[in-house]
Amino acid sequence: MAETDIGLWYSNIPFFTKWWFTLTLVCTLGANFGVLPSHHMLLVWDLVVYKFQFWRTLGCVFFMGKLGFPFLINVYFLYSYSNRLETGVFDGRPADYLFLLIFNWICLLILGFIIPLRIIGMPLVISVLYVWCQVNRDTIVQFWFGTQFKAMYLPWALAAFNVLLGGNGIMELIGIFVGHTFYFLKYKYPIDYGGQAFLNTPQILYTYFPSRMGGTSGFGQAPPSRRPAAQDDGRRHDWGGGGNVLGGN
């Protein structure tokens, strides 16, 4: 019975979240138990560029370092918020969600080479969490010790909590920066400021992951415009086409 329940739960995880979640468990657990070589999953400029070890650009996403409480929290956030985003605002649009992951991944690779960062799995999770929190910014979420606040404050609360635990909060801040970059270019700039839409999903992704009709969004909608509505013959024009967000913890 328990095996059936676990199998049903796993089969209901949306496609990209399932692969991300599974590969993260396999790579991190495998490396910590000596099955996989962890040093081959670290992002190192010289080895990627001059030795052509391109697998490191993916290994650094799925390997999250040593086992412990931070790893468990990151896996929980990965499953929870990637799941909600993929079945929410991106429900029925797998290509668009994949494009979000690819864009954030590329941004983190660039930052990883510059800073440098050896693993980028955690900031990628935070970047996805940030996008969900912005799309559902007024949703009330629960944090540690029963505290509640609006979702838009959650990424900052995580960074502050990491500092209180003795960390530096850098990974959270990097994830927030990357997530905000996507959110700003995809939604805020073209919707709120009437600017050009710079982030458009490549057509090739739609070829392999076509959109489907009739999906049911569970958490969030594309954010509505925050610009004042225009007046035309006494009728209001809705720039955003969105609505009140739904969902929460």
Summary of the structure (lengths in Angstrom):
residues: 249
radius of gyration: 19.2
end to end distance: 27.1
largest distance: 70.0
contacts: 748
relative contact order: 0.12
helix: 57%
strand: 5%
